[in-house]
Amino acid sequence: MTRSRSVARTVILLVLGAFFLLPLVAMAEFTTRGAGGTRSLASWAAIADDPDLVEAILVSVQLAVTSSVLVLVLLVPTMTWIRLRLPGLRRLVEFLCLLPVAIPAIVLVVGMAPLYAWVNYFLGDSPLTLTFAYAVLVLPFAYRAIDAGLSAIDLKTLAEAARGLGASWGTVLLRVVAPNIRTALIGASLLSVALVLGEFTIASLLNFDTLQVRVNLLGKRDAGVSIAVSLLTLLFAFALLFLLSFIGGRRRDTAVGGG
């Protein structure tokens, strides 16, 4: 029985591995096609030779970082305070945080367009102003990740113990809550980064030049470079996922060893 389960698990993992890896291999093969059936890295070299593409990549990376930081700064103190002091508002806040996932991106843009006229007036037309829109977009996913982390710890006991020892609320958040939900915070950040790097609709309709907008334009001119950038984005997301698994697994091992 154990042997059959092991075989079944191996087969499932191989099938899933092939399912995820074959498209990546096909993308890599396509980007290295050269004239006359030869292999060339011209599509990959063209990434660095296109200043507009490099700028779009940098903008998207900055947006991913700023959106993740903004969401964490908003959610962690709010969710912690609600759990400790205002538990009756938990369902309302959950509903508000999860609401964007039920609203199509095109509808969000229609509602945000008039607001962005004022944002551009006061803050300029920098693409980094998309941070506000992306923070709303990633809110449901970050909320679920952080909520799972807070549910896994005895938040009330930890907070009361820290407060009893004279810690301020800022110290409680930074030195008690954050270390205990580190994996959840990393997960929320990873989801935010992956979503921002792959977002196209909002940036395109608000006329901002981000990575996916540039990839869409490149696809009409040079499919090889477009696919190379998309593959690079996927590999970056997979690297972040591996890093998350490594950090989470190391923390669990440390906890078990300390116990």
N, C-alpha and C positions, 0 to 999 in steps of 0.2 A: 504493500500500500504506500509506504513512504517512498519507495523507488519510483512508482508510477506518478506520484505527486511531483517528485523532483524532475522527472522527464517532462511532464506537462508544463511545469514552471519554465523549464529551459526552452521548450518549444514556443511558449507564449512570448518570452523575452526575445527570442530570435525573430519571431514574426513582427513584434512591435519595433525592434531595432531596425529591421529591413524597411518597415513602413515609414519610419522617420528618416533613415539614412539615405535611402534610394533617391528621394527628391533632391537632397543636398548634393549627392554625388552627380546627379544629372545636371544640376545648376553649375557645379564646378566644371564638369565636362564641357558644358555649353560656353562658359566664359573663357575657356582655353582653346577654343577652335580657331585655327588660323587658315590662311589661304592655302589651297591645294592639299587639304587634309593634314596639315602640320599643326603642331601645338605652339601656342604663344601666350604670353602673359600681358599682351598689349592692353587688354580690357582692364586688368588690375592696375597697370602702370598709369592708365588714363585717369584713374581716380585722383591721384595726387596732382595730375597735370591740369585738372579742371578747377580753377579757383572758386567758381560759383558752387560746385559740388562740395568742396572742402568747407566753404563757409556754411553751407546748409547742414553739413554733418556737425560742425561745431555748434551751430545754433540749436540743433535738436538735442545734442548732448547737454548743453546748458539748460535747455527747457526741461529735460528729464531730471536733472539735479535739482533745479529750483522748484519744480512741481512736487517732487518727492519731499523735499524739506518743508515746503509750505503745508502740505497735507499732514505730515507728521507733527509739525508745530501746532496745527489747529486741532487735530484729533486726539493726540495723547493727553494733553491737559484736560480737554473737554470731557473725554470719555472717563478719565480717572476721577474727575470731580463729580460727574453724574453718578458713577458707581458708589462713591463714598458719601455724597451729600444729597443728591437729588435722584434717587432711584426711580421715582415715579415718572421722570421724563425720559427714561431709557428707551421706551418703545417709540416715542415721538421722534427722538434724535435718530434712532435706527431707521425709521421710515424716511426721514428727510435725507439721510446719508445714502440710502439705497435707491432713492427716487431717480437719480440720473441714469441708472442702468436700464430703466424702463422707458426712457425718453430717447428716441433716435437722435443721432448726432446732427442730422440736418435740421431737426426741430430746435435743438439747443442753439445752433448757429442763428436761426431766425430770431430767437429771443435775445441772443448776445450781441447781435449786430448793432442795435441802437446803443447798447451800453458801451461797446467798443468805440463808437464815435466820440464819447466823452473820455474814455481811457486814452485814446490817441491824442485828444486835445490836451489833456493834462500831463501825460507821461511820454508823449511822442509815439511814433509808429514803429518802435522797435519790435522785432519778433518775440522778444522776451516777455512782452505783455501777454503772450499766449499762456503764460504761467497760470493766470487766473482761470482761464477756460479749461486748461488741462487739469487743474486741481479739482474742479467740479467733475470732470470726466472720470478721474481715477478714484474719486471719493468712495464709491461703493466697495471697490476691491480692497482699498487700504483699510476701510472700516472693518470689513470681515476679518482680515488678517490680524489687526490689532485687537479686535473683540475676542478672537480665539486665544490670543496671548494673555489678555487680562483675565479671561475665564479660567485659565490654567493655573493661576496663582491665587493665594489668599491675600488679596489686595488690602482688605480692611485691616487685617492683623498687622501686615507689614507697615502700612501707613501709620497706624496708631502707635506701633512700637517706635518708629522713627520720630514721630511727633513727641512721644513721651520722653525721648532722649534729647529733645531740644532742636530737632532739625526743622528747618523752614520748609514751606511747601515746594519751593524750587529745588531744595536739596532732596526732598522725597521723590520728586519726579526724575531728577537726574541721576541720583545715586542709589535709589531703591527700586522705583518702577521700571525705568529704562533698562537696567542690566537684567532684570528678571523677564522682560519680554523682548530681549534682544533678537531672538530668532523671528518673532512676529514683526518687529520693526524692519528687519532685513527683508522678510517676505513682502511686506507692504511696499518697501522701496523698490524691490525687484519688479513687482507687478506694475508699479507706477512707471518705471523706466521702460519696460517692455511695451506698455500701452502708448506712451508718449512717442517712442521711436517708431511705432507703426501707425501712428495717427495721420490721416490724410484729409478727411472731409472738412474739419473745422479750419485747419490751416489754409486749405485751398480756397474755401468760400470767403474767408476773411482776408485773402490776398497776402498771405505771408509765405516766404520761401523757406520751407523746412526740408528735412531729408526726404520724406515720402513725396512731397510736391516735386522736388528736383528729380527723384527717381522716375516719377510719372512722365516728366518732360523728357528725360533721357531715353525712356523706353520708346519714344516716338522717333528718336534720332539714332541711338546706338543701344541696341538691346543687350549687347555683351556687357557694357559698363553698368547698365541698369541692373542686370542680374547679379553682377559681381558685388555691387553695393548692397543689394538685398541679402545675398548670402553672407556678406560681412556682418550685416545687422543681426541675422539669425545666429551666427556663431557667437557674436557678442552676448546675445541674450542667453544662449546655452552656457557660456562661460560664467555668467552671473548666477545662473541656476545651480551650476556645479559648485560655485563658491558658497552659495547659501546652504547646500546640502553638506558641504565639508564643515562649515562653521557650526551648523546645527548638530551634526554628528559628533564633533569634537566636544561641544558643550555637554551633550548627554553623557559622553564617556567620562568627562571630568566630574560631572555630578555623581555618576555611579561610583567612580573611584574614591571621591571624597566621602560618599556615604559608606 
